[in-house]
Amino acid sequence: MDQELEGTAKALLQKAGESNAFIRQDVDAALDCMVQHCTLTRSINALLTGGLSHLNPVVRKCTAQHLANLVEKVGAARLLSGGKDLTDRILPAIIKLAQDSSQEARYFGRRMLLSLSSHRDFDKILEKYVPTKDLATVRDTVFTLKTKGLGEMPQDTPSARGRRSLPGSGTVRASSLTRDSQYSCRSQVHSIADKTEYIKQISSLLGSKDFRERIKGIDQLVSDCQHNPSMIINSLFPVFDAFKARLQESNSKVNLHALESLQKIISLMKDSLSQVVNILVPAIVDNHLNSKNNNIYTAAIGAINALILNLDNVLLLQPFCTKAQFLTGKAKVDLIEKVADLVTDLYPRKPQMVEQKVLPLLWHLLGTSSHSGTIHGRGGSVRGATANLCQALYAQMGPSLAESAASQDANVHRGLNELLRTLS
C-alpha cells in the first residue's frame, strides 16, 4: 500500500472539500487509518504533497488535522531527530500551517508547533531548519503559545459542517455510531468507535451551559483516563483544550472540581500528558495561585505537585521558568520555589539544560531589584524565594555560578554577591 500512498492520499484530501458530510467522515476515517498504519515518512509526504498548499482551506484543515494526529502519535523526539526526509520536511510544513490564513488549519499547525517545542533542543533545531528571516516570527509564536496556551479549538461554520452529526443532534450515520437509549452517558461514549465522535461528546459535556453537565464531563474524563486511556491519548489535544476551559472558568464549584480532578488525571496518565504540559501549566497557575479562595489555591498547588511527581521534570522546567518570570504576587513566589526544587532534582543529570533555562530567570529576578535591594513583589517573599533559587543553584554549581554572571549588568552582580555572602 505504501507505494500507492501519495496518490491515494491526494485523492482522499481532494474529497475532503466535498459538501457531503458523510463523504468527509469517510475521508477522515481513511486518512486516520493511513496515519496509524502506514510508514511515517510516506504518510508525511502523502499528506504534505496532497494538501499543504491546496487552495481549498477545508483541505488544508484536513491535512493539518491528520498531520497533528501523526505528530502526537510519533512524538517530538523522533520527528526532530534530523532523519532524512523527516525533520527537514515536517518542521517547515508545520510552521507554514501555523501561519495559514484558515483559522482551523492554523489551530492545528500551532498545536503541532506547541507539541514539538517540548523538545529540549527545539531552539537549535529551529535555527537549523528555519530561514533566518522567519526565526523571530516563529519564536514569538512559540513564546505566545507557551505563555498563553493554544486557545479554544475553532468551530466549523454551519455551512462547513453541513449535516455532520453532533452529539444529540439525531443526524447520525448508522454505520458509524450505535446507541441504545437505556445505556448511560458513559456507555454511549465507550460505544463510539470513531475518536472524532468521542471528542465531540466529551467536548459537548465539558462545554455545556449547565454547570452540572460540565461536572459530569469532568467525571467522565477521569473515568476514561482510568478505563480507556488509549482513547484519551489518541485525542489528547482536543480533549485537554476542552478541559482547559473548565480549569479557567468563573464558576468556582466547577473550577475547584476540575483542579481536584486534574490531580487524579495526572496520576493516572503520567508521562502520557507530556505533550499537553504547555496547556496544563498556564491553566493551573495563571489565576489560581493568586486566588483568594483557599480551596482553589490548595487544589492548584496539588495539581502542580502532581505534575512534578508523575511527569519527567525536564518537561516542566521551561514552563515553570517562564511563569516564574512573568507572574506576580504569591504565584510568582510559588513558581520560583518550584523551580528551585527542580534545580536540585535535574541538575545532576541535565546540568547544561538547567543552566540554560534557570540562569536567565535568576538574572531577571536579580535585575528587577530596587535600589534598596528588595526585589519587587509581595513584601520580601519574592526576595526570599530568589535566595532559595540562588542557594539551589550554588549547591550544584559552586563558584561557577558567580562566573556565569560575568556578562550580566552591575545590579545583577551586586544582587548575586549579596545573596552568595549570606550563603557562605
N, C-alpha and C positions, 0 to 999 in steps of 0.2 A: 504493500500500500504506500510505503514511503516514497516510491518513485513517482506516483501519481498525485502526491500530496499537494503540490503547489497549484496544479490545475484544478483539483477538486476544491481546495480552499478558496480559490479565486471565484469559482462558480457559486459556492455557498455564500461568500460575502456579497456577491452581486445580488443574490436573492434576499440578503438581509435588509435591502432597501425596499422590499415589497410592502404594500399597504396591508396585505392579509396577515393578521396576527398569527394564525396557525402556521403559516409558512415560516414566519420569523421564529416561532417556537421550535420548529423542526431544525431550522438552521442553527439555532443556539445549541440544541441537543447534539447535532452532528459535530459542530466545532468543539464543543466541550469534550466529546469522546476523542477527538483528534489531540487536544491538549493533554488529555490524561494518558493516552496510549501510544502516541507516535514519538519518533525521535525528537529530542529537544531542538537541535539546530534546524531540522527540517520544518518543525512546527513554527518556529520563529520566522524562518524565511517565508513560509507559506502565508502566514498572517501579514507580514510586512509587505510582501510583494502584492498580495491581493487587496489590501485595504488601507495601508498607511497614508497614501496620497490620493485616495479616492475622492472624487468631487462631492459625493453624497455624504453629508455629515452623519447620517444614520449608519452607513457602512463603516465610517471611521470610528464611531462609537462602539460598534460591534467588535471591530478589530481590537480596540483598546481594552474592552471588557475581557475578551478571551486572552489577550496578552497579559492582562493583570492576573487572571487566574493562573496562567503559566508561571508568572513571576512568583506568585505566592506558593505554588507547588514546588518550584525548584529552589528558591531561596537566593539571597544576595551573594552568598559566598561563591556559589558555582557560576552564577551569571556574570560576576565581576572578576572571575579568575583569570581573565586575559586570554581565554581559549580562542582558537582561530574561528572566525565567523560567528563569534558569540558576543563578547563584550563590545567589540567594535561595531556590531550591528544593533544590539539591543539598547545600549545606552543612548546613542543619538536619537533613536526612534522614540524612546520614552520621553526624552526632552522635547522632541517635536510635538508629541501628543500632549505634553503638559502645557504647551503654549497654543494648542489648537483653538480655532475660532468656535468650535462646537463646545458648549458647556459640558455636555456629557462626556465627550472624548477627553476633554481637558481634565475632568474629575478623575477618570481612570489613569490618565497619564501622571497626574500628581500623586495619585495613590501609589503607583509603582515607584515614582521618584522618592517618596517618603519611605517606602519599604527598603529600597536599595541604600538609602542614606544611613541605614543602621550599620552598614559595613565599616569596619574600623579604618580602612584606607580609602574611604569614599572620596575624600577631597583630592588625594593624589591621583586617583583613577579619573576624576573629572578633568584634571589638568592634562592627562594623557590623551583622552578621547574626545574632549570637547574643544572646539575652536576658541582661541583666546578672546575673541570679540563677544562670545556668548557666555563666558565663565561668570562674569559678575551677575548677569541676569539669573542664571541657574542657581548660583549660590544664594542670591536674595530669595528666590522661590523656596529653596530648601530651608533656609532660615525661617521664613514665614510659616512653612508647614510644621516645622519643629516647635515653634513658639506658640502658634495659634491653632494648630491642628488642621485636619483635612477639610472640615466643614461637612455640611449635610450633603447626601447624595442627591444630585439634581433629579427632579421628577420629570418624566416624559410629558410632553404636551398631549392634550386629548387627541389631537389629530395624529400624533405619532403612535399613540397607544392603539388606536383602532378599537378592535374588540378583544384586546388582550385580557385574559382572565385576571381578576383581582380577588383577594380573599373576600368571600361573602358576596361577590357580585352576581353569582349564578351563571356567569358566562365561562364555563369550564369545559375543556376538551375531555371527553370521556376516557380516552386512552392515556391521558397524562395525569389524571387525578381521580381517585376514588374516594367517596365519602360515605359515611354511614351516620345518620342523624343521631343514633344512640351513643356514638363514641364521644368521649370528652375532647376538649380542645387539644390536649396533649396527644391523644390517639390520632387525631386528624393530622397534626403536624408530622408525626412519625410515619404516617401512611403516604406522605408525599415523596415521590421518587426524585423529582426534579428539584435541585437545590434552589433554583430561582423562585419556585413556589414557596419553599421554606423561608427564604429571605423575605418574601412579600408578607407571609403570615406573621413572622416574628416582628417584622418592622411595623405591621399594622397594629399588633398588640402594644408594642412599645411606644407607638406614636398616637395611641387612642386619645380622644378628648376626655374620656372618663379615667380619672386617676386610678380607680380600682382595676381597670383593664391594664393600665400601664404597670401596676404592681404585679398583676398576673403574668404579664410579659416578662418581667424581671425574673419571677419564679420559674417561668418556662425555660428561660435561658440557663438558669442554674441547673435545672433538671436535665436539659440537653447536654450541658457540659459534663454532667456525670454519666448519663446513659447513652449519649450519642455524640461523643466528642469529635468523631470524624466529620459529621455534618457541620459542626462549628468551625473546624479547621478549614474545611473547603469553602466556607462562607465568611471567613474571618473579618475582612474589612467592612463589608456592608452591614454585618451583624453588629460590630462594635461601633460603627458610625451611628447606628440607630440607638445603641445602648448609651453612647456618649451623651446623647441629648437628655437622658434620664439622670446622668451624673451632674448635669448642668442646669436642670430645671428649677423653677422657683417654688414648686410645691415641696415644702420641707419634708413631708411624710414620704413622698416618692423618692426624693433626693437621698434621704437617710437610708431608705431601704436599698436603693441602688448601691450606695457606698458599702453598706454591710454585706450585700450580696456579692459585690466585686471581690471581697476577700475570699469568699468561698470559690468563686470562679477562678481566681488566680491559683489557689491551692489545688484545684482540680486540673487546670490546663497547663500550668507551669510554663516551661520554655516554648510551648506551642503559641504563647501570646507574644513571642519576641517581636513579631512583625508589627504589632499594634502598640508597642510601648510608647511611640511618639503620639499616639492618640490618647492613651490612658493617662500618661503623666500630666499633661496640661489639664485634662478634665478633672483630675483629682485635686491638683494643687492650686489652680488659678483662683478659685473663690473660697474653697473650704478651709484652707489652712489659716485664713484670716477671719473665719466665721465666728460670730458671737454665740452661735448655738454650740454648746459644748459637746453635745452628742454627735453633731455633724463633724466637728473638728476631730473628735476621737476616732470616728469611723474613717475619716480621710487619712489620719496618721496610721491607722490599722491597715488600710489599703496600700499605703507606701511601704510599710514594713513587710506586708505580704509579697510585694514585688521584690524587695531585697532578699527575702527568704527563699523565694521559689524560682526566680529567674537568674540568669547569668548577669552578675552585676556590671559586666563590661557594657551591656546594653543600656544600663541606667545612668552611667556616668555623664555622658554628654547632655541628655535632657535635664538631669539634676543640676548640672553646672549652669546651663542656660537659664533655668528658672531661678536658681540662686542669685544670678546676676540681675535679673530684671524684676523680680517680685519685691514687695515692700513688707514692712511690719513683721509680725510673727512668722509669716510664711517664709520670708527671707531667712530668718534665723533658723527655722527648722530645716530648710533645704541646705544651708551651709553646714549644719551639723551632720546631715545625712551624707553630704559629700565627704566630710572628714572621716566618717565611718567607712565609706567606700575606698578612700585612700589606703587605710590600714589593711583592708581586705585585698585590694587589687595590686598595690604597688609591688609586692614580691614577685608577682608573675607577669605584670604588664607595666613595668616602670616607665617606658617611653610614652605609652598612651596616657598614663596618669599625669605625667608632666605636661604633655601636650594639651590636655583638657582642663586640668585643675590650676596650673600656674597662672593662666590668663585670668581666671576667676579671682585668685588671691591678689594679683596685681590690681585688678579692678577694685576690689574691696579696700585695699590699702590706698589706692589712688583717689578714692572718694572720701578720705578722711578730712575732717575740718581742721582749721588751724590749731584747735585745741587738742587735736589727736583723737577726738571721739568720732567714730565712724557713724555716718548718718543712719538713723533707724530708730526703733523704739527704745529710748533710754540708752543704756550701754550694752544691750543684749546682742546687737549685731557685732559690736567690737569683741564681745566675749566669744561669740561663735567663730569670728575670724581668727581669734587667738587659738581656738581649738583646731581649726583647719591648719593654721601655721604649725602648731605642735605636731599634728599628724604627719604633715609633710617633712618636718625637720627630723622626726623619728625615723623616717625612711631614707631621707636624702642627706642628712647631716649637713656639713658646711657647704655642700654643693647647692643648697637652697639659696644661700646668700649670693653665690657666684652666678646663679641663674638670673638674678635680678640686676646684673651689671648693666644691661641696656635699658633699664626702666628709668622713669623720672625720679627726681630727687625726693619727692614726697613719698614715693613707694619705698625707696631705700630707707628713708627715715622711719617710716611706719614699720617696716620689716625689722630693722635693727632694734627698735623699741620692744617689739614682741620677742625677738630672739634673746634679748637681755633678760627678759622675765623667765625664759625657759632654761637659761644656763645656770 
